[in-house]
Amino acid sequence: MALKNIYDVVVVGSGPGGVAAAIEAKKNGADDVLIIERDYELGGILVQCIHNGFGLELLKEDLPGPAYAQHFIEEMLSLGVEALLNTMVLDITPNRHLFVSSKEHGYVEIEARAIVLAMGCRERTRPQIRIPGMRPNGVFTAGTAQRWVNVEGYMPAKDVVILGSGDIGMIMARRLTFEGAKVERVLEIQSYLSGLSRNLVQCLQDYNIPLQLNHTVKRIMGKNRVEAVEAVQVDEKWNFIPGTEEIIPCDTLLLSVGLIPENELSRKAGVKLDPITGGPYVDETFQTNVPGIFAAGNVVHVYDLVDWVSEAGFEAGKRAAQYAISLRNAEARYIPLKAGKNVRYVVPHKLDKSSLAQEDIRLQMRVTRPIEQPVWIEVHDGENLITRKAEKYVRPGEMVTVVLKTKNYSDVSKANSLTIDINPR
Amino acid sequence: MAEEVNLICTACPQGCTLTAVIENGEVIEVRGYNCKKGIDYGVAEMTNPRRMVATTVKVKNGFHPLLPVYTERPVPKPLITQILDEIRKVEVTAPVKMKSVIVENVLGTGVNVLASRDMPAKQ
């Protein structure tokens, strides 16, 4: 695929938010839409979310994640959106230039009239919640384990404790049970469940996996591999309650302790972030503080439902297309003024064609060399002469002026550029 | 004597808290629902609980080593472990199209197991 230098809309990330944005951008009149994905296939995190429950609101169907993703990817590709895989966006500037790198295209600069940020989230990891103890193998985020078990075909655990009652953690409790592991329990530091109630029922209670609220991990034990974790009850301020410690033998600790919107690129583009969500400040069109840069999905705030992520993507993509089209129309109103034969430069350098309908426009220039005989100052569009003016001579030291009249508007309105030549009469 | 059982509806992500009222082994009333699915869930959960099942099967020559699969409808909850054992026996060869039948009428439940996505062959 040959890359263009400029796109109407560039979408960063091909999860549900990004794919939805690309679809609506195209449907709302954006000509060239490019979606950039760092992985080797489209779909984002849905590829590994093989459980059901996706699409109940938008598609009225109970689908697994990969099927939900494929539904919208097929629609997006059939609309003619260009997809760039195995490609990393390294930098985005506030004036919407993207610097990307890939094996296929090398290091490339791409200009976008509008950008939709759809980078999603990353999982919080062990260092971010500071669990004391040894640092053995066997401490994974729930999403990492999900990728191994569901996509890559590795089984990373036999005997599991899960910290955090987020949805991914509960879903992995059931998934690992299906694959033969024993899930000892789920510990939650808060006094309430952090995921959906339906997952408590269908992922934990169905398989008799105990959930302990107001509990956390005090210490990880094991030299090479996790051998046990020390669980402890906490008070309402999350202080350990002495005497409630319990050693739970296990070989794996899964962490399901929250998601953080991934906004390194947003920051580079000058996008302001909300310290509470970790995502960009956006208006009702999902536009950030940087004009023409929009954001949609979990990169803005963490959603419960993929259907709602798609809806956010639809809105952001539509608004991005509208922004790009208004920019494109503004660009089309302007035509350049070119210095032609014996002209060194012309001011103005470009003109708004529509303003000629209102009033005359004065063009001023200097010549390259003296011509000591009568000359024509000719303004043409490459084929047709639009106006001309006679001078007795021209000299570089003396500025030359020619005026475009409002009566020239109908000719100029058809032109893509204007050139000024100075020829002997 | 009527007995009341509290349930959480899993029909959709709202997770409504339901109360099923049971008399002589029959559900005579479901309370707390916000849509018709809640009534059906409350009755089914007390009489014939069912669940969707999603897992993976091995793929020969696939773009990935595993193909995700799912039951096209919910299956009886007590059969889940046996259904997983049945599905685990299957190995398919890429390419596979999304929603193609991977296991027909799994364990005589009348429910097919379908591919959750296209699985292209290894490039």
Chai-1 contact restraints between the chains, C-beta under 6 A:
chainA,res_idxA,chainB,res_idxB,connection_type,confidence,min_distance_angstrom,max_distance_angstrom,comment,restraint_id
A,I50,B,A54,contact,1.0,0.0,6.0,A-B,restraint_1
A,I50,B,P68,contact,1.0,0.0,6.0,A-B,restraint_2
A,I50,B,S116,contact,1.0,0.0,6.0,A-B,restraint_3
A,H51,B,A54,contact,1.0,0.0,6.0,A-B,restraint_4
A,N52,B,M52,contact,1.0,0.0,6.0,A-B,restraint_5
A,N52,B,A54,contact,1.0,0.0,6.0,A-B,restraint_6
A,N52,B,Y70,contact,1.0,0.0,6.0,A-B,restraint_7
A,L56,B,C12,contact,1.0,0.0,6.0,A-B,restraint_8
A,P64,B,A54,contact,1.0,0.0,6.0,A-B,restraint_9
A,P64,B,Y70,contact,1.0,0.0,6.0,A-B,restraint_10
A,P64,B,S116,contact,1.0,0.0,6.0,A-B,restraint_11
A,P66,B,P68,contact,1.0,0.0,6.0,A-B,restraint_12
A,P66,B,S116,contact,1.0,0.0,6.0,A-B,restraint_13
A,P66,B,R117,contact,1.0,0.0,6.0,A-B,restraint_14
A,A67,B,S116,contact,1.0,0.0,6.0,A-B,restraint_15
A,Q70,B,M98,contact,1.0,0.0,6.0,A-B,restraint_16
A,Q70,B,R117,contact,1.0,0.0,6.0,A-B,restraint_17
A,V151,B,H64,contact,1.0,0.0,6.0,A-B,restraint_18
A,G153,B,P65,contact,1.0,0.0,6.0,A-B,restraint_19
A,G153,B,L66,contact,1.0,0.0,6.0,A-B,restraint_20
A,F178,B,T55,contact,1.0,0.0,6.0,A-B,restraint_21
A,F178,B,L84,contact,1.0,0.0,6.0,A-B,restraint_22
A,L196,B,P13,contact,1.0,0.0,6.0,A-B,restraint_23
A,L196,B,G15,contact,1.0,0.0,6.0,A-B,restraint_24
A,S197,B,I8,contact,1.0,0.0,6.0,A-B,restraint_25
A,S197,B,G15,contact,1.0,0.0,6.0,A-B,restraint_26
A,R198,B,T10,contact,1.0,0.0,6.0,A-B,restraint_27
A,R198,B,G15,contact,1.0,0.0,6.0,A-B,restraint_28
A,V201,B,I8,contact,1.0,0.0,6.0,A-B,restraint_29
A,V201,B,T10,contact,1.0,0.0,6.0,A-B,restraint_30
A,Q202,B,T10,contact,1.0,0.0,6.0,A-B,restraint_31
A,L305,B,P13,contact,1.0,0.0,6.0,A-B,restraint_32
